[in-house]
Amino acid sequence: MILKAFSFRVPWRPRHCSQSTIGTIFKLSDRVAETIEVRQGDLLDSGSYDAIINSANETLEGPLFPYFPIGAECESGDVFYQEDVVDGQIHKAGGPALSRLCRKLPELPPNDDPEAPYPSAYTQRCEIGGARLTEVPDKSHLASRCRFIVHAVAPIWAGDLDPQEQARRLSLLRKAYESAFDAAANAPARVDCLCSPLLGAGAKQFPLDLAASCAAEAVKRSGRTTLKRLVLMDLRAECVEHLTKEFSKALDAS
């Protein structure tokens, strides 16, 4: 059974989760979490969670300066600095200790990411469409927000893509979510509450409607995990609107 979406304010709070504020919640049976919440807010300043999904690049060491996703510069001409992207904000809050934890993860063999559009000169620790989990350094600012970071690598939406390539990159974006859900489910301590930005909708340049559609499809395709609550959050009202629309479609189609 799939229940209707509704605006809410409830006192219920799972372990490590702050009290909910106004948002839109969806209850979809046999999905990745018992409830999926869509809300507007700052990922690092809107409560605490067991784990947060980071929109990472293949190095897992934070953004480049200026931030151009590995393999391509921003076709839009936009330049993203550390303070502009989730990856930079998370690494800033985690401090140098978070980067050290990331560097302990196994490196991929050179040119071993078959989904990468170009060979990379950078050390890679996660393939596009994949995800890796690290703990959060105890004494960092990030420790007050979560225990784990799931570093998910979305593809880049850049250039004049033909329909086949568009489909491939949409598939990889869905896979990045699914990999993140799996990483959270296999964390060394139980993850009940997971928070994610809208992957691909920033420096990776996905159109917002397509990014939101991939998020909803990944949730619909994922089976039940131990998650009690999945929160999809973005500061931009237009991202929240697209996410709400896409999850509402899932209810209408049921």
N, C-alpha and C positions, 0 to 999 in steps of 0.2 A: 504494500500500500504506500502511496506517495501523498503526503499531506500538502496543504496549500502553504504558500509563503505569507509571512505577516510581519509587520513592524512590531518591535517588542522592547520591553525593558524588564528584565527578570533578575532576581537575586541569586539564582542558582550559579554556582561557581565550581567547576571541576578543579582538581589538583593543579596548582601552579597557574591558574587562569584568573585574571581579574574580573570583577563584576562587569557584565555586559552593558553596553550603552546602546543608544538607539541605532538600529541597523535593520537589515532585512535577513531573515533566517529561513532556510529551506530544509525540510526534512525529507530526504529521499531514502527509501528503504534499500538495503543491500548495497549501499555505496561506500565510498572510502571513509566516511565519518557519519556519526549519528545525526549531526547537524552541520550545515554549511552556511556560514554567515558572510554576508557582503556588507562592508561598511567603509566609510570614508575616514581616513585618519593617517597618522604618522606611524609607520611600522615600528619605530623604536621609541615611541612616546605615547603609546595607547594601550597600556596594560602589559601584563607578562604572560608568557606562554611556555610550554615545555620545549618547543623548538620553533625556529623561524627559518623560512626558506630564503636564501640569498640568491639574487640573480647574478651569478658569477660568470667569469670567463674561464677559459681552459687552464690558465695558470693557477687559479684558486688563490692568488696572492693579492687580490684587490685590483682596482682599475689602473690603467696606464695613464700617463699625464701628457697631454690631455687625453681623455678617454675615447679611443677608437677601438671597437671590438676587434679582436684578433682576426686578421684575414681581410679586412676591408675598412676603409675610412667611411665616415658617415656620408652617404650619398646626398642627404638633405643639406649638407654643409654645416650642420650643427656641431658644436664642440661641447663635450661634456667633461666637466672636471669632477674631482672626487666628491665634492659636496652635492653634486647634481644627481648622483646615481646611488641606488640602494647598495651596491657592492662597496662603494667608497664609504658610505655612512656606516655600514656594518663593520668594516675593517677599522675605521676610525674609533668606533665604540669598543671594539674588541682589543685595540691596541696592538703593538708589535707581537705580543704573545700569540694572538690569533694567527698571524702570518706564519709564525714559527710552527704552530700546530699543522697548518696547511702544508708547509714544506716537508713535514714528516710523512705525508701521504705518498704512496708509490707514484713514481713518474711513469707516464706512458712512453713506450719506445718511440724514437724519432719518427715523425710522419705516420704514426700509428692510429690516427683518427680518420677513418674512411669517410666520415661525414663532413670533415673540414673542407671548405672551398679551396683553400690554398695551403701549401706547406707552411708551417710556422717555425719561426726562428726562436720562439719562446719555449721554455720548459712547460710541458703540459701534464696535468695531473687528472684531468677528467675530459672525457669525450663529449662532443656536442650531443645533447639529448640525454646525457647521464647526470648523475648526482653523487656527491660524496658528503659524508657527515663528519663533523668535528665537534668536540666539546667546546664550551666557552670558558676562557680563562677566568679563574675565580675572582681575581681582584680587578677585573675590567669593568667599565661602565655597563657593558653588555650583559654582565652576570645578573644584573637586577631585572633583566627582561626575559631571559631564557636560559636553558641549560645546554641546548644543542643548536648548532647551525647546520642546515642542509644546503650545501652549495650546489645549485642546479644550473646547468649550462644550456641556455637557449640558443638557437641559431640566430643568424643575422638576416633581416629582411632588407636587402639593399640591391639597388640596380634594377634593370629591366628584366624581371624574372618571367620565363615562359610558364605556361600552366603546369607543366610537369614539375618544374623546379619549385613553383609555389606550393604544390601539393606535398612535395618532399619536405620542405621547411615547416609547413604546418604540422606534418606528422612528427617531425623532430621536436617541435614545441610541445605537442601533447606528450611525447615521450619524456621530455624533461620533467613535466609534472609527475608522471607516473613513476619515474625513477626517484623523484624526491619523496613521494608517498612511501615507496618501498624502503628507502633509506631511513625514514622516520620510523617505520614499522619494525625495523631491525636494529634500532638504537640499543645501546647497552642498558638503558633504563627505559621504562615504559613512557611513551609519548601519548598523552591523552589530548593535548591541545596544540595545534599547529597553525601558524600564521604565515601567509604568503603574500607577496606583492603580485601585481599583474605582470607575469613574466613576459618579456619580449616587447613591452609597450613603451620602453624608454629608449636608451641608446641603441638597442637592438632593432629599433625602427619598425616594428610590426604595426600595421594599421590597428587602431584600438578595437574595432569590431571583430577583427580576426583573432587578435590576442585573447579577447574575452570569450569568443567562441571555442578556442582551443582549451581554455581553462575549464569551461563547462563540459566539453566533450571528454576531457581527461577524467573528470570526476565521475561522469556517467559510465565510463568504460572501466573504471577501477572497482574491484570488488571490496568487500568489507575488510577493514583493518581494525586495529585496536583503538583508533582515533575516536574520541567522543565529539570533538569540535574542530572544524577546519574554518579558519577565518581568512577571507580574501580581502585585502585592504589596499587602498591607494589614496594618496592625498588629492588626486584630481577627480573632481566631480564627474567628469565625462567618462572616466574609467569605471567608476562605481555604477553609473547609469548603464553602460554596456554590459557589465557583469550581471546586474540585476535583470536586464532584458534577456540575456542568454539563459540564465537559470530559470526564469519564468517560462521560457519556451519549453524547457525540459518538463515543467509541470503541465503545460498545455498539451504536450504530446503524450502524456501518460494516460 
